């Protein structure tokens, strides 16, 4: 672990005030403001909660490797400080758990930290504790008690608590009218995440009647407030023509806004348009750097795309060996079945340039891995290959 630098050379009150501003920026999904504040704090020295929020920032950008480094560095400082902000952050780390966060998931410990911070009046801790009761994590599920906690934090002015209660009403308890009323209160306060969620609900018809136009309007308002997820969502809608006429320039402009905030999904989506020559006046070679950035943040789809570019020579000098190397990096993972499918196709037919002979057994193994992930092309060809193999044996 890196050596911990001395703490910030300013008062605890000043640090706490800036960290509260960071929480407000997170609440409003203003990651640009969050980044600026954290840079200012950390310029003075290491501070546990600032390092923690830096990890969260990278996690929001889907850069899991960078996030891990900050979480690991933050942990001993949070344990040392044990103030109400640090306790809340420790609660989040243990309720989340996993390799990226650097601790084993422990709901009981998370509840302990959240409860202590909540007793000190920390609204985010109260909200997160409510979520534990709402979802029955580490405690018996108790929606009534969760609502009481959400309202306590909301009454203190914490808008995310109001938003969480709105979601519980709309999606869990089926109290549609009250849920929408609470969502509209968040919208009145111009809460970007509330606008984005309403955009999703209306666009997909989740919890409310399907209304594509209303969904797009909510997405647009969230995007205008700087929500990178909404910018990416709206970019996808325009670039694919989902519910609207295809408008590639509009989609590209929105993707670029999200890319400027480090959104890895937007990096991938913009790269995909460039790779497929959908952006007038721009070259497919520009896709490589965007895919690389997205992949380094943990986006395995981008790793597959890099393999595709090199294997086929799209925007880069053709290099099948390098293409296969990219695919093999993620071939054992679930969730990207097209990778196993592409490798299966190579083994099915063989590839002289790679020195890979046709190997039906290996092809079937990879097709099967893709097929069990409901990848239809793999299911179809696997059936054909197996039938052909049975016929040959007969």
N, C-alpha and C positions, 0 to 999 in steps of 0.2 A: 504493500500500500504506500502511496506517496506520502511524504512528510507533510504534516498539517502545519500551515502557516499560522502566525499569530492572528488573533481575532481583530475585527475592525477597530480602528482608533477613533471611535466616536461613542456617544453615550448609548446605553441600552434603550433609552426612550426613543432616540433618533432611529436606531436600527429597527425597533419594533414598529415605529410609524411607517418606515419604508416597506417593511414586510407586510404590513396591513394594506399598503398600496398595491403590493404584488398580488395579494389575495383578491383585491378588487379587480385587478387586471385579468386574473385567471377567471374570476366569476363572469366577467364580460367577454371572455375569450379574446382579449386584446394582447396577443402574444408579443407584438412589437413593443408595447409599453412594458410588458413583463420583462422582456430581454434587456431593455434599457435600464430598468431599475436594478435588476440583478447584477448587471455589469458594474453599475455604480457601487453597489454594496461590496462585491467581491474584489473590486480594485483596491479596497482598504485591507483585505485579508480574508481568510476563510471564515465563514459563518454558517453554522449547521443548516438552518432553515433556507438560507440563500442557495446553498449547494443542493439541498433537497429540491427546491423549486426549479433549479437549473436542470435537474434530472427529469422532473415532470415536463419541462419545456421540450426537452429532446424526445421524451416519450410521446408527447402530443405530435411532434414532427415525425414520429415513427423511426427515430434514430436510436434503436435499442442499445447499441454498443456504447454510444456516448452517454446515454441515460444511466447505464449501469455504473460507469466510472464515477459519476456525480453522486449517485445513491450510496455507493460503497464509502465514498469519502465523507458523506454527510452523517452516516449512522453514528460513529463514535461521538461526534460533536452534538448531535441531537440528544443522545443518552446523557452526555455531560451537562447540557444546558437545562433540560427538563422543565422549561417554561411552558406556558399553555400552547404557544405556537409549535414548539418542538414536540410536545406530547401529541398534538393533533397529527403532525407529520409522521411521527412514529406509528400512530394508529393506522394511518393510511398504508405505510410500508408493510406492516404485519397483516393487514386485511387483504392486501394485494398479493404479496409474496412472490416467489419465483426467481429465476436466474437473473432477470433484468434488474429487479429491485435489490437482490443480494441477500434476502432473508427468506427463511422458510415461512410459508403462510401459517398464521396462528391467530384464529379469530378471537380466542379468549384473551390473548394478550392485547390484541387490537382494541377490544371492548374496554379493557382495563385502562389503556391510554386515553381513548376517547372519553370515557367517563370522568377521568380526572381532569382533562382539559375542559369538558362541558361544565363541571362543577366550578370552574374558574371563569365561566361565561364565554367560552370560545364558540362562536356561532357555527363555524365550519365543523368543529368536533360534534356539536349537537346534531347537525344535519347528517354527518356521516354515521353517528350512532343511530339516528332514526332509520337510516338506510339499512343498517344491520338488522334492526327489528323488522323492517318492512320485508326484507328478503329472508329472514330466519337464518342468518349466518352467525353461528356461535351462541345463539339464544333461540328460544321458541318464537316462532313468527307471531308478531303482535301488531297488526295494522293500526289498531286504535292508539296504542302507545306511540307508534311511529308518527302518527298524525299529530299527537300532542307535542312531540319533540320538534317536528317540522314547523309547526305554528309558533313555537317558542323562539326558534331561530329567525323565522320570517318576521315576527313582531319586532325583533331587534334590528331589522333592516337588511337581513341577508337574503338576497333575491334568489340565490340558488336553492334555498330551502323551500321557497314558494314554488319554484319550478319543479322540484322533486315531489312535492305534495300534489301538484297538478298532474304529473305523470302517474302517480299512484291512483289518483281519483279516476283518471281517464282510462288507464290501461289495466289496472289491477282490480279495483273495486267496482268498476263499471259505472261510476257516477259521472256520466258524460257531461252533463250540463255544468256541474260544479267544477269539473276538471277544466273544461274550456274557459270558464269564467276566471279561474286562477291563471291559466295560460295567457288570457287576454290582459290580465293585470301585469304579468311579466312583459308582455309586448308593449303595454303602455309605458313601461320603464325602459323600453328599447333594449331589452336583454337579447343579445345576438343568438345565444343558444336556444332560447325559447322560440325565436323566429325560425331558426333552422329546423327544430323539432316539429313545429307546426307545418313547415314546408314539407317535411317528409311524410307526416301523417296525412295531409291532404293529397299530396302527389301519389301516394300509394294506397290511400283509402284505409288507413290503420286507425281504428277508434273513431273515425269520422267518415262521412260519405266521401267517395272519391271526387276530387275537384282539382284537376291538373292546373288550371289557371290560378286558383288560389294558392296551390302549393308553390308554383313558380314565383308568385308575388312575395310570399314569405321568404323563400330562398333569396330572392333579390334584395330584400330589405336586410337580411342577415349579412349578405355579401357586402352590401354598401357600408355596413358597420364594421367591416374588417374580418368577419369570420371566415377563416381559410377553408374550413370544411364546406361551408355553403358556397364559397367561390368555386371549389372543385366540383360540388354537386351540380351547380348551375352550368359550369363549363361542360360537364358530361351531357347534360340535357340538351344544350345547344349544338354540341359537336356531333351527337348521335341522332338528333331530331326526335327526341322522346317527348311527344306531346306538343312539339312546336316544329316549324320548318327547320331543316338543317341550316345552321349558321356557324360555319367554321371560324370566321374571324372573331365572332362574339365569344365562342368557346375558348379560342386561344387566348384572348384578352383576359378572360376569367381565370384560366389555368395559370397564366403568368402572374396574376395577382397572388394566387395561392402559392406558387413556386417561390415568389419573393419572400414569403413567410416560412419557407422550408417545408411545405407540405409534400410528403413523399408520394402520395397518391396522385397529386397534380403533376409532379415531376414525371411519373410514369405515364399518365394520360397524355401529357403534352408530347413526350417522347414518342408515344405510339402514333400520334398524328404525323409527326415529322418522319418517322420511319416509313410510314405508308404514303408519303408524298401528298398529304392532305392540306399542307400549309403552303399557300402560294408564295413564291419568292424565297423559300427557305429549303435547305438541303437536308436529306436524311442523315447525313453525317453528324448533325447537331443532336441527334437522338442519343448517341452513345454516352455523352457526358451526363445527360439527364438520367438515363437508365442507371449509370454508375452511381450517381448521387442517391437515387432512390434505393438501389440495392444495398448500399453501405448503411442505410438506415433500417435494413432488415426486410425490405420488400422483395420476396423471392420471385414474384412475377417479373421484376426488373432483371433479375439474374437470368431467368429463362429467356427474356427478350434479348439480352446481350449475347447469349448463346446462339439465338436465332440469327442475329445480325452477322456474327462471324461465320456461322455455318453456311449461310446463304450468300454472304458478301453484300449485305445491304448497308450502304453508307460507310463501309469499312472494307479494307482489303480482305478478301475471302480467306478464312483460316479455319478449316473444319476441325482441326485438332483443338484449337482454342475454344471453338463453339462447344465441343463435347466436354471440355474441362468445366465450362460454366454450368452445363446441364448436370454433370456428375456431382457438382457441389450441393445440389438440392434434390438429387434423384431419390434419396431415401426419405424425403419429407412428404407428409400428407398435405393436401390442399392445393397442389399445383399439378393436377393429373396430366396436363398437356406435356409436361416434362417427361414423365414415364412413357407417354404415348409416342413422343418424338424419338426417344431412345429405342423403343420397341420397333418402330418402323425401320430404323437403321439395322437392327439385328435381323429383322424379317427379310430384308432384301440384300443385306450386306453393303459394305461401302469400300470400294477398292482404294480410294484416296486415303482412307483412314487405316487400311489394312485389316478391316473387320469382315470376316466371312459371314455368310448367311448362317444364322443360328436360331432355328425355330424354337427350341426350348427356352432360350434366353428371351426371345421376342414374346413368347407366351407369358413368361414371368412378368415382364414389364407391362404388357397389355392388361394382365389380371390386376396389377396394382392400380392402374388407372381406372379400370372398369369398376372396381369396388368403391371408387370415389364418385360413381355415377357419371363418368365421362362417356357420353353416348358413342362417339366415334370408336373409342376403345372397346366398348361392349359389342358393337356391331362387327368390328374386324376380328375380335377374339372368337366370336361364334363361327365366323367363316373359316378362320385358321384352324380351329379345333375340328370342325367338320372335315376339312381337307386332310388333316392329320389322321383322323379315324379312317377315312376312305383309303389313304395310302397304306395303313396297317392291315386293312382287309385285303 
